[in-house]
Amino acid sequence: MRWPYRSENKGIQDLRSDLATQCLYFHRKFVAEGTNETPNRMYGPIDFPIIRYADVLLMKAEALNESGKTGDAIAEVNKVRQRAGAALLDTSDPTKVSGQEDLRERIRNERRIEFVNEGISYFDELRWGTLKETVYADEKPGAKQVWGAVTRAYAWSSDDRKGYIWPIPQTEIDRNPNLVQNEGWE
């Protein structure tokens, strides 16, 4: 996406990644094309999807796999892979799925690739309980400049529960006294 530096650097470059402390995304998803500059995707000519069919199919595949219906789950994943022109998962090499555990990891990776920069991965990682391992696994985790320097460090709570279970807002507890605050947030 050629925002916001195209007008400043006519004909030279699209992103000023060498000068900015934080770089914008490099993916070309849901980006307007043409000569008109759009300062914000919200005002562009492309409708931002609320939910994608691929998301529905991969959620269904995940549910089927977790309920032991691995063969049915493979069929749902293959619908997404076929649309993308990727090799279909199979029970024979080289795309052989060796069982439920293997397919679980393949579905997770499929979601990470399919929905990059769509705001879905964070909630997937929360649901799977893998956020600490995937986001905080680096020696120095954080928001990074395009060349790798950390511009804003991330810190994982010493209480793992706080990373995965959020507090119930006090206003909700005030409305319903039967609610009990989540453990670790008392």
PyMOL commands that set and color helices and strands:
alter all, ss='L'
color gray80, all
select helices_A, chain A and resi 41-43+53-66+70-84+100-114+121-128+131-135+160-164+170-175
alter helices_A, ss='H'
color red, helices_A
select strands_A, chain A and resi 142-144+150-153
alter strands_A, ss='S'
color yellow, strands_A
deselect
rebuild
show_as cartoon
